[in-house]
Amino acid sequence: MKGDRQYLKIAPSMLASKPEKYVDDVKILEKADVDWFHIDMLDGTFTGTYAFPPEDLARINEASDFPMDVHLMTKHPIESIGAYIEAGGDMLTAHVETVNPRHFIDAVRKHEKMVGLAINPETDFAILSPFVGEIDRVLVMTVHPGKTGQAFIEEPLSKVREARKLIDKHRYNCELTVDGGVNLKTAPLAVEAGVDVVVSGAGILYRKDMAQAVSDLRALGK
């Protein structure tokens, strides 16, 4: 599997930044040629934590032309779509644990935006698998959502392998992503399991040289 994907995409999770540093960090990471920015929206209903109201995304979007992938960690993702698109969201991802996937996909497609589905470590992949052929990205959580800096959980990699087989078998135009605890030690496990994209917060933004952190992670995909 690893040999089939020569380019590993990198999406920094801005949850690991701080509001007063959002714009400065984005400018540094743009120069590192990341692929897009991962924006974790938390409204307290799904995780009990709060981050990235639409105005924070708007501030980053005004400072950057890079794509913005909005991870809607809320029990009400459909109701949040409009505000986050208006703030600059290019892709919206919701958890299968919080919404009917069919309703969410249809709601996002009405806005002609990219759509993804996320799945928690303990959730059976069978809930998401019927929709893989209709979405742009599968996001497998390798931590419990809500906080940055958590330790990587290896068990969800079984879902990554299952998704990889499904995508390859049917040649779906769907990218496979992991999010949570991704760093130089854990990213090789995800790459070996078959991911196309790694979302990394602390693994990039907690490094003194963020650009080098991006380069180091990307090299793992070669």
N, C-alpha and C positions, 0 to 999 in steps of 0.2 A: 504494500500500500504506500509506504513512504516514497518509493521510487516513482510513483505515478504523479506526485505533486511536487513540482520543482520550486514552487514559490509559495512561501508561507505568509499569509496576510496578517498584519498586526493592527489591532484596534485598541488603543489606550483607553482604559476606563477612567473617566474624569472624576469618578467618585473618590479616587485617591488623591485628588488635588484639593485645594481650598478655594473658596469663593474669591478671595482677594488675589489668588494666583491663577485663576482660570485662563485669562487671556495670555499671560506670560508663558504659562506651560504649553498652551496650544501653539504659540508661535515657535517655541523650541521643537515641539514634536512635528510640526509641519516641515521644518527643515530636515528632520530625520526621515521624512517621506513615509509616514505611516499611511495606512490605507483609508481609515476613517476614524472618527471619534465615537466612543461608546458612552452614551449618556444614561445613567441610571436614575430613573424617576421613581422616587419612593414617597408615597403620600400617607404612610402609616397604617393603611388598611390591610396590607398584605404582609408586611415585615415588622411593623411597629417602629420603623425608623423613617426619617424624612430627608429628602435631598432633591435637588434640581427641580424647582418649580419652573414653569415655562419661561419666566423672565431671565433665569440663569442660562437656559439654553439660548435664548435670544441674544444674550450678551456674547456668548461664545460664537454663535453663528454670524454675528455682525463682524467679528474679528477674523473669521476664517471662511474660506471657500470650500473647505474639505467637507465630505459627506458627514451627516450626523445620524447615528443609529440610536434611536430612543428605546430603551428597555423599560417598558411600562410595568413596574412592580407595584401593581395596584389591583384591588378587587373590581375596579371599574374601568378597565382599559378602553372600552369603546367610547365611554363618555369623555375620555381624555384625548382622543385622537385629534380633534380639531384644534385644540389649544397648542399642542406640540407640533403639529404641522405648521401652524401660523408662526410659531417661534423658530422654525427652521428645520424640523425633523424631515429627513429624507427616507428613513425606513423606520417602521414601528414594529416592535416585538412584544407580544404578550405571553403570559404563562398559561399553559393548558389547564393548570389547576384553578384558574380564576375566571375563565370565559369559555363559551362555546366556540371552538376554533372556527367553525364555518361562519358564524356571525362576525367574528373579528376579521377574518380574511376578507369577507365581502365588504365590511365597513371601510377597511383600509384601501381596498382596490377602487372604491368609489372616488377616492381622492387621487388615484393614479400614483400611489406611492408603493415602495417595496414593503414586503410584509414578512415577518418572521414569527416563529413559535418557540417558546422556551419551555424547558422541562426541569423540574427539581430532581435532586439526587435520588429520592426514594420513589418517584413516580414511574409507573410502568410505561415503557416506550410505546406500547400498543395504543395508548390514548392519542399520541401524536402521529403515528406512522401513516394513517390513512390520508393525511394532508400534505405529506412531504412533496408530492408531485405538483402541488399548487402554490408553494411558498418559495421565497427567495433564500431563506436561511433557517436552519435548525440550530438552536442554541441550547447546548447541554450544560447545565449548571454543575460545576465540580466543587461548589461550596453551598451552604445554605444561604439563600439570598438575604441581603440587607446590610452587610458590613464588609468593608474592605480589609485586606490583610489576613484573611482566614487561611487555614491550612487546606491544601488540595486534598480532595477525596477521590481515591482511585476507582471505587466501585462504579461510578457513572460511566466510566470508559467502556463498559459493556454496551451501553446505549449508543455510544459513539460508533463502535464497531458494527452494531446492528444497523444504524442509520447509514453508515458507509456502504454496507452491502446493498441496502435498498436503493440508495442513490445510484450506485454504479450499475446495478442490475437493470434498472429502468432508464438509465442515462438522464436522470432528472437534472434540471438546471437549478440546483439548490446547493448552497454552500453550507458546510458543516463547521460549527463553531463550539469552542468550550469557553467557559467564563468562570473564574474563581480560583485563586491560589496558583495562578500560572506564573512561573518564573523559570530561570535557566535549569533548575533541577527537575521541575515537573513537566515543562513543555515537551521534552522528548517523549514522554509517555503519551501525551495527546497526539503528537505527530505520528507516532507509531500506530496509534489506534485509527488514524485516518482523517484528522481534521484538516480543513482548509484555512481556518482562521483561528487565532488565539486572541482573546480579550485579556488584557493584563492591566491591573491597576498598580498595586504595590510593586509588582515585578518590574515596572518601568518608572513610575513617578516617585518611588522611594529611593531610586538609585541616584547617586550624585551626578552621574552623566547619563541623562535620559536618552540622548541620541545613541550612545553606545549600547544602552540596554536594548533599544529597538534593533540595532544592528546584530547584537548577539542572539536575540530571539529569532530574527529572520534567518540567520545562518543555519539554524537547526532544521530548516525545511529543505536544505540543499542536499 
